[in-house]
Amino acid sequence: MSAASIPAARPFQSSLGAKLLALFVVAYACYALGQLDFSWPRFVKGIDNGARFLDRMFPPSFKNWDQLLTGFIESMQIAVLATFFGVLISLPIAILGARNLMPPWATWPARLIVTLCRAFNPVIVAIIFIKAVGFGALAGVLALVMGSIGFVGKLFMEAIEEISMKQIEAIRATGAPFASVVAFGVLPQVMGRLVGFCTYQLDANLRNSTMVGIVGAGGIGGTLFAAFQRFEYDFVLAILITIIAVVLLGELLANYVKRIFNVQS
Amino acid sequence: MSVVLSIQGLTKAYKPGVPVLKGIDLDFDERGLTAIIGSSGTGKSTLVRIINRLVDPGDGTIVFKGEELSHLHGRKLRELRRRIGMVFQEYNLVERLSVMENLLTGRLGYLSPLKAWLRRFPQDDIEHAYQLLDVIGLAKFANQRADSLSGGQRQRVGIARALMQRPELLLADEPTSSLDPKTSVEIMELLKSQGEDHKIPVLVNMHDVELAKRFADRIVGMTGGRVVFDGLPSRLTDDHLKLIYGGEGWLQ
C-alpha cells in the first residue's frame, strides 16, 4: 500500500453533517430555554419553595395508616391481577405472532395488537378506561393488562422466534397436532425465560399501579394525589417511603420466584 | 415380499431450475435395512424427508401401503407421519425435557392436544416407554434431562422416540454422522435389530460406505439427484463407488 492512500493525520475527523447537527441541537436548546421563560431569579425562588416543601414533609406522618394500607392493598391487587391476565393473554398472542411458527396472515394481526398495546403509556390508557368503565380499580387493571400484553407479548414472541426448529421438526415428524407441538416443543424451550419476563412484569406493574391511581384508576396513587391536594405533605412522604419499600420488596420477591423456578437461559 | 413404499418419477427443486432430485424410482419391501449412500448435496436427505413430508415433493408419486401421500395435508398428513418413525442426524431431542418425556413425545400423534397439555399419557404408552428404555440400555436415565446425555445416548433416545410411534417404516437421516466410529456401529446395530424385531423396513441415509456395506441388506447409491446403483452390498464395486462419489484417489 502506498503512503498516499492513507488519509493524513486526523483519523477521528467528524463529518460536516455531524458538526452542523451538533450546532443545531445547541442552538435549539438555547431557543427553547428562552421560550419557556426559565430565568435565574425564578430558579432561585423555586429552590426556596422546594426547601419549604421539604421542610413541611418532615417528619413523615403515618397517622392515616388505614388509608395507606387500603390504598396499598388495592394497588397490589391491581398489579397481581394485571400481571396474571396480561401474561395469560400474551401467551396465545405471542405464539400467533411468532414468524417461525405461523404464516403471515396470523403474525400480522398479532403483532399489530402487541404494538397497539405498547403504543401508549399506562397512564394514558388508564384515562381512556376510566372514561369507559368509570373510576376505580377495574380501569387500573385493564390499563395494566394492556401494558403487560405489550411488554410480555413482545418479549415472549421474540423468545419463541429464537427457539431451535430442529426440536420442533422432530415433534412434527411424530404426527403431533399443532397444540401438542406447542406444549412439548415450544414451551419447554422458552419456559425459563417466560418466568423471568413474568416476574419482571409483576415488578413493573407494582410500580405502574401506584401511578395509574393518580388519574383515578384505583390504588395508592389516588391516596397520594388526595394528600397533595390537601397539602398534607407529611402524609405524602409517608406514602412515598412505603412505595419505595414495597418496590424493593417486590424485587426481592421476584428474585425468590426466579430461584424457585431455577431460571437459567 | 410385497412393496411397502413405492416412489415413481420423484423430482424436487428448492429453487426453480435447480433440481435436487431428477426422477427417482425406488420400491421398498416390507423388511430389511436399506442404506442410501452418496456425497453431500446429492439429495439423500431431501429424499428421506420427502417420504414423511418434512419436505414437500415436486412431481412424481409416493405410495405408502396403498396410499398416495404426496398431496396429503392437515389431519391426513399427521396420520401418515405418526406411522413413520424418524431418526435425525443431530438427534433433535427436546433438550429441556427428560428422557422419558422425550420418548412420550413419540405418542403425540395419537393423543388429543388437551391430554398432551395435561400430560395424560395412557399407562400403556408409559410401560412401552420403560420397555424401550431397557432395550436401548438407558433405563437409569429416565428422569434425566436430554441435554445431560452424550451423543450416543441421545441418538439411542432418538431411536426409542421413533419406535414409540410403533412405526410401519423407520427413516434415519444420517444417524451416525455426528458420532464416533464405535458409537456409530452401536447405533447401526440398534437400527438393524429393531427393524428386524418389529418387522419393519428401515431406510438409512449415510455416507460411510464401510458401515453401509456391513449393515445394509440393500444399498442405493445416488449422485447428482439420480439413483446410479441399487442392489446387494456384495455387488457394490469400486467402479460403482467412483460413479457415486466421483474421482478415485480416495479409494486407495
Contacts between the chains, C-beta under 8 A, distances in Angstrom:
chain1	res1	chain2	res2	distance
A	164	B	95	7.7
A	166	B	88	7.0
A	166	B	90	6.0
A	166	B	92	4.5
A	167	B	92	5.7
A	167	B	93	7.0
A	167	B	94	4.9
A	167	B	95	6.9
A	169	B	54	6.2
A	169	B	88	7.6
A	169	B	92	6.2
A	170	B	86	7.3
A	170	B	88	6.1
A	170	B	92	3.7
A	170	B	93	7.2
A	170	B	94	7.6
A	170	B	105	7.7
A	170	B	158	7.8
A	170	B	161	7.5
A	171	B	94	7.1
A	171	B	105	5.6
A	171	B	108	6.6
A	172	B	54	7.2
A	172	B	81	7.3
A	173	B	52	5.8
A	173	B	54	6.1
A	173	B	81	5.9
A	173	B	84	7.8
A	173	B	86	4.4
A	174	B	81	6.7
A	174	B	82	6.1
A	174	B	105	6.1
A	174	B	106	5.4
A	174	B	107	7.7
A	174	B	108	5.3
A	174	B	109	5.1
A	174	B	161	7.5
A	174	B	165	5.9
A	175	B	78	4.3
A	175	B	79	6.5
A	175	B	80	7.3
A	175	B	81	3.7
A	175	B	82	3.0
A	175	B	83	7.6
A	175	B	108	7.3
A	175	B	109	2.9
A	175	B	110	8.0
A	175	B	165	7.5
A	176	B	78	7.3
A	176	B	105	7.1
A	176	B	108	3.4
A	176	B	109	5.6
A	176	B	116	7.5
A	177	B	78	6.3
A	177	B	108	7.6
A	177	B	109	7.9
A	177	B	113	5.3
A	177	B	116	8.0
A	178	B	113	7.8
A	179	B	113	3.5
A	179	B	116	7.0
A	179	B	117	7.1
A	180	B	108	4.4
A	180	B	111	6.7
A	180	B	113	5.0
A	180	B	116	3.9
A	180	B	117	7.8
A	181	B	108	7.7
A	183	B	113	7.3
A	183	B	116	5.1
A	183	B	117	4.9
A	184	B	94	6.3
A	184	B	97	7.0
A	184	B	101	7.4
A	184	B	105	5.0
A	184	B	108	6.3
A	184	B	116	6.7
A	185	B	94	6.1
A	185	B	105	7.8
A	188	B	94	5.4
A	188	B	95	7.8
A	188	B	96	4.4
A	188	B	97	5.2
A	189	B	94	7.3
A	189	B	95	7.5
A	189	B	96	6.4
A	191	B	96	7.3
A	192	B	96	7.8
